[in-house]
């Protein structure tokens, strides 16, 4: 089944404890991105990647890092999480070509930082 | 900057009835995509329908159809024969046609749809 897989789905952590949210897609998509969803603010892009080793900042990159060492994987790293990073996170991917603007989303990762 | 506005935070519909969700957007681009995504309680973001701005014909997907008014920058979603499983948050989103390296979607804040049995 074609899908984007995020892990963990739920995580409660404490301020300053490094964590990584993994994202993997099995559709050979070139483009991957991360969004966070917050009440009243909607979905906002954190980082995106056009291909392996090509990443760039979105609208709200502060406090986050990403890497794209393999085409299928695009992990989101919170080096020192803070309570304002409590949010619902989505990874998404899309192919090159005519379907380029259609994003396939993961199931979301609910992160709580205490 | 492009913006997407959904003016109805909440709506409700009776099962089997028809409901229309509103969306307006602002852009200076002539070519772009518009989307409706559904987010059920599971939180999964599911594509409902997509419209290319250069196409005059309104997109349809089974019980879901859009009314795309390019000049008015309006993109409403009509759900016919509403079912209990249609209850969800619905998001309108915009993407430039030629987004370069970033295929970012610009999102509205959503409309919460309740379906009453």
Boltz contact constraints between the chains, C-beta under 6 A:
constraints:
  - contact:
      token1: [A, 31]
      token2: [B, 103]
      max_distance: 6.0
  - contact:
      token1: [A, 42]
      token2: [B, 107]
      max_distance: 6.0
  - contact:
      token1: [A, 42]
      token2: [B, 109]
      max_distance: 6.0
  - contact:
      token1: [A, 43]
      token2: [B, 107]
      max_distance: 6.0
  - contact:
      token1: [A, 45]
      token2: [B, 104]
      max_distance: 6.0
  - contact:
      token1: [A, 48]
      token2: [B, 102]
      max_distance: 6.0
  - contact:
      token1: [A, 50]
      token2: [B, 101]
      max_distance: 6.0
  - contact:
      token1: [A, 94]
      token2: [B, 103]
      max_distance: 6.0
  - contact:
      token1: [A, 101]
      token2: [B, 33]
      max_distance: 6.0
  - contact:
      token1: [A, 101]
      token2: [B, 95]
      max_distance: 6.0
  - contact:
      token1: [A, 101]
      token2: [B, 103]
      max_distance: 6.0
  - contact:
      token1: [A, 105]
      token2: [B, 45]
      max_distance: 6.0
  - contact:
      token1: [A, 107]
      token2: [B, 44]
      max_distance: 6.0
  - contact:
      token1: [A, 108]
      token2: [B, 43]
      max_distance: 6.0
